[in-house]
Amino acid sequence: MCKIIAIANQKGGQSKSTTAVNLAVGLARNGKRVAVVDADPQGSCTASLGYKEPDELEITLATILGHIIDEEEFDPRAGILHHEEGVDLIPANIELSGLEVAMINIISREHLMQEYLDMIKEDYDYIIIDCSPSLGMMTINALVAATSVLIPVQAQFLPVKGLQMLLHTITMVQRRLNKSLKVEGILLSMVDMRSNYTKDIFATVKETYADTLGIFETYIPMSVKASEISAEGISIYAHCPNSKVAKAYEALTQEVLAK
């Protein structure tokens, strides 16, 4: 069965796209068939996989969901891009923002992405959804379509404090729209263990959420290398395979596979 993991946090700058790319490539490196769905109108994940002008792409997630809304026949595999590191990509661009507004008046609007992924999931072992930094309709769609949600959180006070709003949304989706949705765990990112402040945040998160949501044993260290890969259009494994970040994402991949 295909496992669909939504990478979600309503705050920006939490390494969602970086995590989506490197987790996807990490899974592919372990022999899994993997697709990445860019569900962010900013197209961050699309750009991170080397497509620097997402607005010029003819077929994107917005195009596909538009076909479903209009009940048009279409090839669900058309427009899927193939990255050199072994993952497929369903890209996104700014058109997704307009579509999200149009979805307000659509019946069963929360299930559009689920309907699309049902068409292609037999081709994959894992589908990773990179959510937008909001709790809008596109993120709700991702949570409805997903089997689990992975929550990257920057190891600072405000991002951690903002977790409550996201967890409320996840609980609402579990109660009303996707009873089988699980929380994969909280992933602490941009961690600098040389700082006592960071260590205190780390301890607070573990104390608060370890028993209820689960915390990944792996954390992603603060590194310039991680920010460079977005400009390169490749994963950390191709950019700097021996770095601490590459080893951290490989450890994260093994934790996900173990689940």
KAFENBEL-V762163 format. One record per run of one state. SS is the DSSP state (hx for helix, st for strand, lp for the rest). FROM is the first residue (numbers start at 0). LEN is the number of residues. If there is no record, write none. Layout:
# KAFENBEL-V762163
SS/FROM/LEN
SS/FROM/LEN
This chain:
# KAFENBEL-V762163
lp/0/2
st/2/5
lp/7/8
hx/15/14
lp/29/4
st/33/6
lp/39/4
hx/43/5
lp/48/5
hx/53/3
lp/56/4
hx/60/9
lp/69/11
st/80/2
lp/82/4
st/86/4
lp/90/4
hx/94/11
lp/105/3
hx/108/15
lp/123/2
st/125/6
lp/131/5
hx/136/9
lp/145/2
st/147/7
lp/154/2
hx/156/5
lp/161/1
hx/162/14
lp/176/5
st/181/8
lp/189/1
st/190/1
lp/191/4
hx/195/14
lp/209/5
st/214/1
lp/215/5
st/220/1
lp/221/2
hx/223/9
lp/232/3
hx/235/4
lp/239/4
hx/243/15
lp/258/1
